[in-house]
Every structure is written in structure tokens, then in C-alpha cells.
Amino acid sequence: MERVISANPLDDFKIEVEFSDGTHGVISMKDRLLGPVFEPLKDPNFFARLTIDEFGVICWPNGADIAPDALYEKLTGTNYRKKKSSFENTGKKKVASVVKENQDGYGKKG
């Protein structure tokens, strides 16, 4: 999952966003401000108080948040979850073997 690394609130409930893979653009949140947790975000001053947490998620002081994968899909028009759905496509097998090799050699000199 790509993480949000930069987010700047803009007028009319838009966010200029950049992801860890370099993808960037402007996303309108007008159609996403539904339900009780998002009601306070309809105040432009509160909307502007967005932050990015340690997981790359855009969030607000009242606990409202927007998942990065949903923003990425909206910005790019791709189905990120489907793209990353199979284990083979993630490269995790290769990473796991590298980790295993590193663990076997941990602490050895030479």
C-alpha cells in the first residue's frame, strides 16, 4: 500500500496529496463528507486541520480518517486492492527468502 507523504488542504474541500511512489494530485473530498464522524469536516477551518499519521493516513482531530488506498484509487482510477491481491504479485516470497538468509548469517563475521 502506498503511503501519503504530503497532504495540503485546499479550498472547496480538496486536498493536494502526494504518495510514497511519487503519484500526486488534487482530490475533492466533497462527496466523502458523509456520516457523523465527517460532519465536523464540513467546516472549512476544521477540514484544514488535517494531519498525516505514522501509517501515511490522512486524519483529523475528531478521529475521522481516509485510507490511503481509497485516495490512491480515486486519484489514479486504479483498483489498488485488486492489483495487490495475490501473494505472488507483492514480492513477499523474495523478501522472505532474503530475510531468512540474513537471519542465518546474523552475527557472523567475514
GROMACS elastic network, one bead per residue, 0.5 to 0.9 nm:
[ bonds ]
;  ai    aj funct       b0    kb
    1    68     6  0.76504   500
    1    69     6  0.64818   500
    1    80     6  0.78705   500
    1    81     6  0.83992   500
    1    84     6  0.80921   500
    2    19     6  0.60721   500
    2    20     6  0.56386   500
    2    21     6  0.65969   500
    2    56     6  0.80555   500
    2    68     6  0.68693   500
    2    69     6  0.69632   500
    2    72     6  0.77198   500
    3    18     6  0.85315   500
    3    19     6  0.54640   500
    3    20     6  0.53120   500
    3    21     6  0.81547   500
    3    55     6  0.68386   500
    3    57     6  0.69994   500
    3    68     6  0.60865   500
    3    69     6  0.81251   500
    4     7     6  0.71759   500
    4    17     6  0.69366   500
    4    18     6  0.58528   500
    4    20     6  0.61805   500
    4    52     6  0.72351   500
    4    55     6  0.82190   500
    4    57     6  0.62530   500
    4    58     6  0.72807   500
    4    68     6  0.62678   500
    4    72     6  0.88975   500
    5    17     6  0.77652   500
    5    18     6  0.58032   500
    5    19     6  0.54581   500
    5    20     6  0.58822   500
    5    52     6  0.75110   500
    5    56     6  0.62164   500
    5    57     6  0.88482   500
    6    16     6  0.79230   500
    6    17     6  0.56002   500
    6    18     6  0.50593   500
    6    19     6  0.70673   500
    6    20     6  0.88216   500
    6    24     6  0.89939   500
    6    52     6  0.76220   500
    6    56     6  0.87223   500
    7    15     6  0.63179   500
    7    16     6  0.55436   500
    7    18     6  0.65247   500
    7    50     6  0.79929   500
    7    51     6  0.75714   500
    7    52     6  0.73864   500
    7    58     6  0.75673   500
    8    14     6  0.85586   500
    8    15     6  0.55275   500
    8    16     6  0.50671   500
    8    17     6  0.65547   500
    8    48     6  0.80402   500
    8    50     6  0.80529   500
    8    51     6  0.88730   500
    9    13     6  0.72338   500
    9    14     6  0.61065   500
    9    16     6  0.63892   500
    9    17     6  0.87294   500
    9    47     6  0.73503   500
    9    48     6  0.53112   500
    9    49     6  0.80735   500
    9    50     6  0.72785   500
   10    13     6  0.63328   500
   10    14     6  0.50213   500
   10    15     6  0.54846   500
   10    16     6  0.68941   500
   10    26     6  0.87470   500
   10    48     6  0.76365   500
   11    14     6  0.60507   500
   11    15     6  0.83437   500
   11    44     6  0.77655   500
   11    48     6  0.89296   500
   12    28     6  0.77404   500
   12    29     6  0.85086   500
   12    30     6  0.75755   500
   12    44     6  0.78395   500
   13    27     6  0.86108   500
   13    28     6  0.60190   500
   13    29     6  0.54813   500
   13    30     6  0.57525   500
   13    41     6  0.85190   500
   13    42     6  0.79172   500
   13    44     6  0.70704   500
   13    47     6  0.71362   500
   13    48     6  0.84942   500
   14    26     6  0.65416   500
   14    27     6  0.54537   500
   14    29     6  0.56330   500
   14    30     6  0.74730   500
   15    25     6  0.82936   500
   15    26     6  0.55203   500
   15    27     6  0.53210   500
   15    28     6  0.64730   500
   15    29     6  0.73891   500
   16    24     6  0.74681   500
   16    25     6  0.57058   500
   16    27     6  0.64510   500
   16    28     6  0.89362   500
   17    23     6  0.83819   500
   17    24     6  0.55155   500
   17    25     6  0.56621   500
   17    26     6  0.61127   500
   17    27     6  0.73609   500
   17    71     6  0.87967   500
   18    21     6  0.82937   500
   18    22     6  0.63703   500
   18    23     6  0.58093   500
   18    25     6  0.67216   500
   18    26     6  0.88708   500
   19    22     6  0.54237   500
   19    23     6  0.52890   500
   19    24     6  0.61547   500
   19    56     6  0.85471   500
   19    68     6  0.84013   500
   19    72     6  0.78689   500
   20    23     6  0.73125   500
   20    56     6  0.88082   500
   21    24     6  0.88316   500
   23    72     6  0.83045   500
   23    75     6  0.86863   500
   23    76     6  0.83069   500
   24    72     6  0.89484   500
   24    75     6  0.79831   500
   25    75     6  0.68755   500
   26    75     6  0.75306   500
   27    71     6  0.75760   500
   27    74     6  0.75419   500
   27    75     6  0.64401   500
   28    31     6  0.74383   500
   28    32     6  0.83711   500
   29    32     6  0.51224   500
   29    33     6  0.65658   500
   30    33     6  0.58219   500
   30    34     6  0.87845   500
   30    42     6  0.84544   500
   31    34     6  0.73599   500
   32    35     6  0.89382   500
   32    38     6  0.79883   500
   33    36     6  0.89443   500
   33    37     6  0.85187   500
   33    38     6  0.50410   500
   33    39     6  0.65204   500
   33    40     6  0.88448   500
   33    41     6  0.68712   500
   33    42     6  0.69164   500
   34    37     6  0.78641   500
   34    38     6  0.57117   500
   34    39     6  0.66805   500
   35    38     6  0.56259   500
   35    39     6  0.62703   500
   36    39     6  0.51587   500
   36    40     6  0.79347   500
   37    40     6  0.70621   500
   37    41     6  0.82778   500
   37    62     6  0.73442   500
   37    63     6  0.73895   500
   37    64     6  0.57405   500
   37    65     6  0.89938   500
   38    41     6  0.53356   500
   38    42     6  0.72829   500
   38    62     6  0.87296   500
   38    64     6  0.62393   500
   38    65     6  0.86684   500
   39    42     6  0.56942   500
   39    43     6  0.81185   500
   40    43     6  0.59019   500
   40    44     6  0.89509   500
   40    46     6  0.66861   500
   40    47     6  0.76617   500
   40    62     6  0.80322   500
   41    44     6  0.67659   500
   41    45     6  0.81639   500
   41    46     6  0.56004   500
   41    48     6  0.83836   500
   41    60     6  0.82848   500
   41    64     6  0.85419   500
   42    45     6  0.86696   500
   42    46     6  0.75867   500
   42    47     6  0.67406   500
   43    46     6  0.53559   500
   43    47     6  0.61228   500
   43    48     6  0.86974   500
   44    48     6  0.61527   500
   44    49     6  0.89407   500
   45    48     6  0.52483   500
   45    49     6  0.69286   500
   46    49     6  0.53244   500
   46    50     6  0.78713   500
   46    60     6  0.80598   500
   46    61     6  0.85612   500
   47    50     6  0.62501   500
   47    60     6  0.75439   500
   48    51     6  0.88787   500
   48    60     6  0.87903   500
   49    59     6  0.86846   500
   49    60     6  0.62920   500
   49    61     6  0.73746   500
   50    58     6  0.65038   500
   50    59     6  0.55813   500
   50    61     6  0.75489   500
   50    65     6  0.89117   500
   51    57     6  0.81825   500
   51    58     6  0.56927   500
   51    59     6  0.54441   500
   51    60     6  0.62657   500
   51    61     6  0.83711   500
   52    55     6  0.77759   500
   52    56     6  0.56837   500
   52    57     6  0.53671   500
   52    59     6  0.60544   500
   52    60     6  0.86265   500
   53    56     6  0.54921   500
   53    57     6  0.54330   500
   53    58     6  0.66000   500
   53    59     6  0.69481   500
   54    57     6  0.74052   500
   55    58     6  0.89827   500
   56    67     6  0.85454   500
   56    68     6  0.68944   500
   57    65     6  0.68249   500
   57    66     6  0.63700   500
   57    67     6  0.57646   500
   57    68     6  0.56802   500
   58    64     6  0.85910   500
   58    65     6  0.55931   500
   58    66     6  0.55861   500
   58    67     6  0.71459   500
   58    68     6  0.73629   500
   59    62     6  0.84011   500
   59    63     6  0.66349   500
   59    64     6  0.56504   500
   59    66     6  0.65132   500
   59    67     6  0.89228   500
   60    63     6  0.56767   500
   60    64     6  0.53837   500
   60    65     6  0.63298   500
   61    64     6  0.73064   500
   62    65     6  0.89716   500
   66    69     6  0.86439   500
   66    70     6  0.72552   500
   66    71     6  0.72747   500
   67    70     6  0.54809   500
   67    71     6  0.66359   500
   67    72     6  0.88155   500
   68    71     6  0.51044   500
   68    72     6  0.60120   500
   68    73     6  0.85525   500
   69    73     6  0.60825   500
   69    74     6  0.85192   500
   69    79     6  0.87401   500
   69    80     6  0.64377   500
   69    81     6  0.74550   500
   70    73     6  0.51796   500
   70    74     6  0.61748   500
   70    75     6  0.86227   500
   70    79     6  0.88288   500
   70    80     6  0.81362   500
   71    74     6  0.50411   500
   71    75     6  0.60650   500
   71    76     6  0.85339   500
   72    75     6  0.51498   500
   72    76     6  0.59872   500
   72    77     6  0.78669   500
   72    78     6  0.77933   500
   72    79     6  0.86821   500
   72    80     6  0.73441   500
   73    76     6  0.53209   500
   73    77     6  0.51405   500
   73    78     6  0.50449   500
   73    79     6  0.56689   500
   73    80     6  0.59817   500
   73    81     6  0.87439   500
   74    77     6  0.54434   500
   74    78     6  0.75606   500
   74    79     6  0.88021   500
   75    78     6  0.82003   500
   76    79     6  0.86184   500
   77    80     6  0.88749   500
   78    81     6  0.88629   500
   78    82     6  0.87464   500
   78    83     6  0.80977   500
   79    82     6  0.54964   500
   79    83     6  0.62480   500
   79    84     6  0.88878   500
   80    83     6  0.50247   500
   80    84     6  0.62970   500
   80    85     6  0.84710   500
   81    84     6  0.53141   500
   81    85     6  0.58238   500
   82    86     6  0.81462   500
   83    86     6  0.78956   500
   83    89     6  0.80428   500
   84    87     6  0.77423   500
   84    89     6  0.63306   500
   84    90     6  0.63118   500
   85    88     6  0.88382   500
   85    89     6  0.75375   500
   85    90     6  0.81338   500
   86    89     6  0.55238   500
   86    90     6  0.69881   500
   87    90     6  0.55048   500
   87    91     6  0.72641   500
   87    92     6  0.68172   500
   87    93     6  0.78240   500
   88    91     6  0.59455   500
   88    92     6  0.71322   500
   88    93     6  0.70950   500
   89    92     6  0.80666   500
   90    93     6  0.80537   500
   91    94     6  0.55627   500
   91    95     6  0.64651   500
   91    96     6  0.87324   500
   92    96     6  0.58765   500
   92    97     6  0.85519   500
   93    96     6  0.51005   500
   93    97     6  0.63365   500
   93    98     6  0.87720   500
   94    97     6  0.52491   500
   94    98     6  0.63773   500
   94    99     6  0.87265   500
   95    98     6  0.51002   500
   95    99     6  0.61650   500
   95   100     6  0.86173   500
   96    99     6  0.50625   500
   96   100     6  0.61632   500
   96   101     6  0.86663   500
   97   100     6  0.50113   500
   97   101     6  0.61968   500
   97   102     6  0.85886   500
   98   101     6  0.50988   500
   98   102     6  0.61502   500
   98   103     6  0.85848   500
   99   102     6  0.50455   500
   99   103     6  0.60975   500
   99   104     6  0.86471   500
  100   103     6  0.50682   500
  100   104     6  0.62366   500
  100   105     6  0.87369   500
  101   104     6  0.52001   500
  101   105     6  0.63988   500
  101   106     6  0.86199   500
  102   105     6  0.52158   500
  102   106     6  0.59373   500
  103   106     6  0.50309   500
  103   107     6  0.87070   500
  104   107     6  0.87617   500
  104   108     6  0.88220   500
  105   108     6  0.56483   500
  105   109     6  0.85620   500
  106   109     6  0.86847   500
